[in-house]
Amino acid sequence: MRKRLIVPSAAAACLLLAIPASAADATPGAPGVGDSYYPYSGNGGYHVSHYDLRLKYQPKTDELEGTATLLATTTQDLSRFNLDFLLDVKEVLVDGKKATFARSGAHELEITPSAALPKGKDVTVVVRYSGTPSQAKVDGFSAWNRTPDGAVVAQEPDSAIWWFPSNDHPTDKATFDISVAVPDGYQTVSNGVLASQTSKLGWTRYNWRSTKPQATYLTTLAVGKFDITTGTTANGLPVLNAYSKDLGDNATSVRASVERSSEVIDWESTLFGPYPFTAVGGYVPNVKTGYALETQTRPYYSPSSFSNGANVSLIVHELAHQWFGDSVSVKDWKNIWINEGFATYAQWLWSEKEGEGTAQELADYVYNGYDADDSFWKVKPGDPGADKQFDRAVYNRGAVALQALRNEVGDKTFFTILQRWTAENKYGNASVQDFVAFAEKVSGKPLARLFDTWLFQTAKPATPPSPPSSAAKGAKAGKPRTSLTADKPKEPKSWKKIQEAQAAHVNRH
């Protein structure tokens, strides 16, 4: 008996010795990245490098079936990890072995692998699922919108949770393969390049590829019946634009705007540096959402944004986001200014180029357009709060901050800052403070007070962003700039179109 007791004990000791120390120390990954505004967005414990989504969608019933394969690397010794997802999950495999899973919180899918995962391990996660996305709600809301002939998903800051499991925060970018089967006669639109298209047994499968890092909220899908145009930019980029066939009276103004995407992207490349992605375009489904979004390589536009005629300024804004927001993304959603302030300023530069008002005239008009006691000045573009994330002040006052910087450092240094910023932070994430430090480094000037005045104070600055006389002679992007006069500045010709475009952003929620 004694020998029999000793043998199992020795074997157990050997087994204990065989267990990696990291497995014993493994802990669950965090259920969120700790974002200032959305603390439960994203997850801790791993990084996703690639998503392979194989989907099948029935437009008539809004039924979606999917298999998502995630390639990830653990960043800690991991006993359990979360994905952000809402639909019904049938099965989860981790490295080919069945894992257990459970629901928690508003959109958390908790996955427990068959064995703990050590830090630094490359992991393959497969999730099989199905559901009706438009019926999946968070606080009574779904980002998945039905259309007369299909559906579309495009929303900020969250949209992925309605159609694929993910680490849903801009700090965890990945590449994507999105393969979608739809009934013959329907089409799909997504990010990147359409790699192939095949038909079999009444279904057509479209295979889209995005080979550059992409945030989950910038990943989009539309299913319907579209008129599609293709071409190339002057710089050789493939262009694909898609329009619902039932846009009604807005159809012509939509095309007169979106078809200029090639021209706009080539022009913006001269200001912001080489375009960071492999495709460009835009799409306009028949929806009533009223907003636009800079979905990567292929921005989404609502037809109502063009109800007053063509608006190329909106195209300029969304395509500028390909540099500011898509390639260089926020570290935290409080840093929204590094997206919206820059995209708005691109519209001001386009206004200069078109002779419809210089950036300085637009800055003067904004400064003089709001009294000191107006709530406009109470919003801090550098940290506006979740409820004011898309406030007009983030856009307009945020653009004035860039004009103030331009005046302070001069045109040559200003555009050098923009181009080096997009180049040195390409495919990365950044904060407002990162940009301030970067601008100081490139210019050799102390700029903290300037940015604090325009981005963080809750009072109207005592002095307008007027250029010194030596800097008021000409502008690289357009006509000569003008400073303030004693009279209220005249409304620039571009102002109304810029505000119409802005309405397509503040209405996102």
Helices and strands as residue ranges (DSSP letters): H 2-18, H 21-24, E 27-28, E 46-58, E 63-74, E 78-84, E 88-94, E 97-98, E 100-104, E 108-112, E 122-131, G 133-135, E 144-147, E 150-153, G 160-162, E 174-183, E 187-190, E 193-200, E 203-214, G 216-218, E 221-224, E 226-232, E 238-244, G 248-250, H 251-258, H 261-272, E 280-284, G 303-306, H 312-320, E 329-330, G 333-335, H 337-353, H 359-369, G 375-378, G 386-388, H 392-409, H 411-424, E 429-430, H 432-443, H 448-451, I 452-456, G 469-471, H 495-506
